[in-house]
Amino acid sequence: MASRDSDSQKTAARDEQLICLLRHAERLDDVDMSWLSHKQMRKYDPPLSPSGREVASSICEHLRLDTLGVKHVVSSPFLRTLQTAAPIAKCLSHSQLIVCNGVCECLSEEVGFKTQPIFDQQQQTEACTGLSINYMSDPCPVFPETVLEVQDRYRAAIQMVADKYWPDTVLIITHAIAVRTAFRFYSAPPLNGLIPYCGGIVVKRGTSEGKLKFLRTLNDIPLSDAMPFIENKIKHSL
């Protein structure tokens, strides 16, 4: 009887899916504007700053992502998201990183884009050293996009990832607008302030046909306060 109860508990646990969305760590051009003046191509695709790399290497432990049972790590194709996702995947003992174009940055003039992005696959491979990269078949969005089009794209991409990997827990490393979109459409509390670097949200659904709904922010603290909390914790532990 105990064994049957145990099997039932496992089935119940398996029939609830968690989707975690996390903004990438600090980008280099936010702290070193000279990078833009020296960069001739792909100015829209900055790497992480030294501080961002440090946080990315520690974020898995400090967000206790291992306790969520993450089975798949999915990333936007941008360098800053890959550099955030790769150490997380390694921390979770994954051998593969999944790249999804649908969760890439907003390709809008309103956020500074002026052209269709072109990605350097060799640079992507170097950012994910030690991991194999699995590219999902979704096409890259086409510049220019409106903000409304971007929001619809994020919703569709998140749903696609959730359906593809049901009932597994999935971590998606993406951009601020994607996390904000998740807050808006999955019945989350109102946001105060901007989405911080490495700010995140967890949504869930109970069945494969169910709707994704807000569960909590990562850290169980207000999202707008997440990054100072993480940075202070990391600095005091190094």
C-alpha positions as CSV (number, residue, x, y, z in Angstrom):
1,M,0.0,0.0,0.0
2,A,2.8,2.3,0.8
3,S,4.4,1.6,-2.5
4,R,1.1,2.5,-4.3
5,D,0.9,5.8,-2.4
6,S,4.5,6.5,-3.4
7,D,3.7,5.8,-7.0
8,S,0.7,8.1,-6.8
9,Q,2.8,10.9,-5.4
10,K,5.3,10.6,-8.2
11,T,2.6,10.7,-10.8
12,A,1.1,13.8,-9.2
13,A,4.5,15.5,-9.1
14,R,5.1,14.6,-12.7
15,D,1.7,16.0,-13.8
16,E,2.6,19.6,-12.8
17,Q,4.9,21.5,-15.1
18,L,7.0,24.4,-14.1
19,I,8.4,26.9,-16.6
20,C,11.0,29.3,-15.2
21,L,12.0,32.4,-17.0
22,L,15.2,34.2,-16.1
23,R,16.7,37.4,-17.5
24,H,20.4,37.2,-18.4
25,A,23.1,38.6,-16.3
26,E,24.7,42.1,-16.7
27,R,25.6,43.0,-20.3
28,L,29.0,44.6,-21.0
29,D,27.7,47.7,-22.8
30,D,25.7,48.7,-19.7
31,V,29.0,49.3,-17.8
32,D,31.5,49.9,-20.6
33,M,30.1,52.1,-23.4
34,S,33.5,52.1,-25.1
35,W,32.8,48.5,-26.2
36,L,30.2,49.9,-28.7
37,S,32.7,52.3,-30.2
38,H,35.3,49.5,-30.8
39,K,32.7,46.9,-32.1
40,Q,32.2,47.1,-35.9
41,M,29.6,44.3,-36.2
42,R,26.8,42.9,-34.1
43,K,26.7,45.8,-31.7
44,Y,23.3,44.4,-30.7
45,D,24.9,41.3,-29.3
46,P,27.2,42.3,-26.4
47,P,28.7,39.7,-24.1
48,L,28.3,39.7,-20.3
49,S,30.4,42.1,-18.3
50,P,33.0,40.7,-15.9
51,S,30.5,41.1,-13.1
52,G,27.8,39.5,-15.2
53,R,30.0,36.5,-15.8
54,E,30.7,36.2,-12.1
55,V,27.0,36.3,-11.2
56,A,26.2,33.8,-14.0
57,S,28.7,31.3,-12.6
58,S,27.0,31.5,-9.2
59,I,23.4,32.1,-9.9
60,C,22.4,28.4,-10.1
61,E,23.5,27.8,-6.6
62,H,22.1,31.0,-5.2
63,L,18.7,30.6,-6.8
64,R,18.8,26.9,-5.8
65,L,17.7,25.9,-9.3
66,D,18.7,22.3,-8.6
67,T,15.7,22.1,-6.2
68,L,13.3,22.8,-9.1
69,G,14.1,19.7,-10.9
70,V,15.1,21.5,-14.1
71,K,15.3,19.0,-17.0
72,H,15.9,21.4,-19.9
73,V,17.8,24.7,-20.1
74,V,16.6,26.8,-23.1
75,S,18.3,30.0,-24.2
76,S,17.8,32.9,-26.5
77,P,20.4,32.9,-29.3
78,F,22.0,36.1,-28.1
79,L,25.5,35.9,-26.6
80,R,24.6,37.4,-23.2
81,T,21.9,34.8,-22.7
82,L,24.1,31.9,-23.8
83,Q,26.8,33.1,-21.4
84,T,24.3,33.1,-18.6
85,A,22.7,29.8,-19.6
86,A,25.9,27.7,-20.1
87,P,27.2,27.8,-16.5
88,I,23.7,27.1,-15.2
89,A,23.4,24.1,-17.5
90,K,26.8,22.8,-16.3
91,C,25.9,23.4,-12.7
92,L,22.8,21.3,-13.2
93,S,25.0,18.5,-14.8
94,H,23.3,18.9,-18.2
95,S,25.2,18.1,-21.3
96,Q,23.0,20.0,-23.7
97,L,21.7,23.6,-24.1
98,I,18.7,24.3,-26.2
99,V,18.5,27.5,-28.3
100,C,15.1,28.9,-29.1
101,N,14.8,31.9,-31.5
102,G,11.3,32.7,-30.2
103,V,12.6,33.9,-26.9
104,C,15.2,36.2,-28.4
105,E,15.5,40.0,-27.8
106,C,12.8,42.3,-29.0
107,L,13.7,43.3,-32.6
108,S,12.3,46.7,-32.5
109,E,13.6,50.2,-33.2
110,E,12.1,51.2,-29.8
111,V,14.8,49.2,-28.0
112,G,17.6,50.3,-30.4
113,F,17.6,47.7,-33.1
114,K,18.4,49.0,-36.6
115,T,18.8,45.8,-38.6
116,Q,18.1,42.1,-38.7
117,P,20.4,40.3,-36.3
118,I,22.9,37.8,-37.6
119,F,24.4,35.3,-35.2
120,D,27.9,33.9,-35.2
121,Q,27.5,30.1,-34.5
122,Q,31.2,29.8,-33.8
123,Q,30.9,32.4,-31.1
124,Q,27.8,30.6,-29.8
125,T,29.7,27.3,-29.6
126,E,32.6,29.0,-27.7
127,A,30.1,30.5,-25.2
128,C,28.8,27.0,-24.6
129,T,32.1,25.1,-24.3
130,G,31.5,21.6,-22.9
131,L,27.9,21.5,-24.0
132,S,26.2,20.4,-27.1
133,I,23.7,22.9,-28.7
134,N,20.3,21.8,-29.9
135,Y,18.7,24.5,-32.1
136,M,14.9,24.4,-32.1
137,S,13.3,24.6,-35.5
138,D,11.5,27.9,-34.8
139,P,12.5,30.6,-37.3
140,C,14.3,33.8,-36.2
141,P,11.9,36.7,-35.8
142,V,12.1,39.3,-38.6
143,F,13.1,43.0,-37.9
144,P,11.3,45.3,-37.3
145,E,8.8,44.1,-34.8
146,T,6.2,46.1,-32.8
147,V,6.1,45.6,-29.1
148,L,2.7,44.0,-29.4
149,E,4.1,41.5,-32.0
150,V,7.0,40.8,-29.6
151,Q,4.6,40.0,-26.7
152,D,2.6,37.6,-28.9
153,R,5.8,36.0,-30.0
154,Y,7.0,35.4,-26.5
155,R,3.7,33.9,-25.4
156,A,3.7,31.6,-28.4
157,A,7.4,30.6,-27.8
158,I,6.9,29.9,-24.1
159,Q,3.8,27.8,-24.9
160,M,5.7,25.9,-27.6
161,V,8.6,25.1,-25.2
162,A,6.1,24.0,-22.5
163,D,4.2,21.8,-24.9
164,K,7.4,20.2,-26.4
165,Y,8.8,19.3,-23.0
166,W,5.7,18.5,-21.0
167,P,5.7,17.6,-18.1
168,D,9.3,18.5,-17.5
169,T,10.5,21.6,-15.7
170,V,12.1,24.0,-18.1
171,L,14.4,27.0,-17.4
172,I,14.4,29.7,-20.1
173,I,17.2,32.2,-20.2
174,T,15.8,35.3,-22.0
175,H,15.4,39.0,-21.9
176,A,13.7,41.6,-19.8
177,I,10.8,42.1,-22.1
178,A,10.1,38.4,-22.1
179,V,10.0,38.2,-18.3
180,R,7.8,41.3,-18.2
181,T,5.5,39.7,-20.8
182,A,5.2,36.6,-18.5
183,F,4.2,38.8,-15.6
184,R,1.6,40.5,-17.7
185,F,0.0,37.4,-19.2
186,Y,0.2,34.8,-16.5
187,S,-1.8,36.5,-13.8
188,A,1.2,37.7,-11.8
189,P,1.1,40.6,-9.3
190,P,1.8,44.1,-10.7
191,L,5.4,44.9,-11.3
192,N,7.2,47.8,-9.6
193,G,10.2,49.0,-11.5
194,L,12.3,47.4,-14.1
195,I,13.2,43.7,-14.5
196,P,16.6,43.4,-12.9
197,Y,19.4,41.3,-14.3
198,C,18.8,37.7,-13.3
199,G,15.3,38.6,-12.2
200,G,13.0,35.7,-12.8
201,I,9.5,34.3,-12.6
202,V,8.1,30.7,-12.3
203,V,4.8,29.8,-13.9
204,K,3.0,26.4,-13.8
205,R,0.2,24.3,-15.2
206,G,-1.4,21.2,-13.8
207,T,-2.2,19.4,-17.1
208,S,-0.9,19.3,-20.7
209,E,-4.0,21.2,-21.8
210,G,-3.9,23.6,-18.8
211,K,-3.1,27.3,-18.9
212,L,0.2,28.6,-17.5
213,K,-0.3,30.6,-14.4
214,F,2.0,32.6,-12.1
215,L,3.5,30.7,-9.2
216,R,6.1,32.9,-7.7
217,T,9.2,35.0,-8.4
218,L,12.5,33.3,-8.1
219,N,13.8,33.9,-4.5
220,D,10.2,34.4,-3.3
221,I,10.9,38.2,-3.0
222,P,9.6,41.1,-5.0
223,L,11.2,40.8,-8.5
224,S,12.4,44.4,-8.5
225,D,14.5,43.6,-5.4
226,A,15.9,40.4,-6.7
227,M,19.2,41.5,-8.1
228,P,20.6,43.4,-5.1
229,F,19.7,40.4,-3.0
230,I,21.6,38.1,-5.2
231,E,24.6,40.3,-5.6
232,N,24.9,40.9,-1.9
233,K,24.6,37.2,-1.2
234,I,27.3,36.3,-3.7
235,K,29.7,39.1,-2.6
236,H,29.4,38.0,1.0
237,S,30.1,34.3,0.1
238,L,33.2,34.9,-2.1
